[in-house]
Amino acid sequence: MNGFSTGEEDSRGPADQICCLIDNGERCPRPAGNASYSKRIQKTVTQRRLNLGIDNSARHIYICEFHKMIIQCARTKRRRKDSEDDSNETDTDVPEVDLYQLQVNTLRRYKRHYKVPMRQGLNKAQLADTLMKHFKTIPVKEKEVVTFFIYTVKTNANKLDQKNGTNNDTN
């Protein structure tokens, strides 16, 4: 005992407890791990419309490894649209581009290219935050982009290749 035991569990964790979640109307019988059902996790479950809820009669908030993996997968999995139409809806998930990894000069070039209005003297983190907000607003027609990319690859029409004189069409 470490002096902080509640009587329900000892310092080794929730060894004899079962998952606190209700999955499709039934309490999960799996053993609880050390992951807890926090407010952030509850928000993810609600946003992803997972059919999970906490059992109010549970005296803890620990979840099993099975539900932990389901929630993690739902958090990282990109939500697909029901139809493959060319709507201008933007994906509300965080894009897979990390602008924080770019150099400050690259961020400034992005700002200048897209004419993003912002005050002078921002540090790298502030610049990346502002540009990420702009980046998320750019509409992308996925079908058109993928089609054009495949066409470009098949015809070796890369602008960089043309500048270097290595386009296979001229050889």
Salt bridges, closest charged atoms under 4 A:
ASP10 OD2 - ARG12 NH2 2.24
ASP23 OD2 - HIS67 NE2 2.96
ASP55 OD2 - ARG27 NH1 2.78
GLU65 OE1 - LYS68 NZ 3.93
ASP91 OD2 - ARG78 NE 3.13
ASP93 OD1 - ARG48 NH2 3.24
GLU142 OE1 - ARG78 NH2 3.30
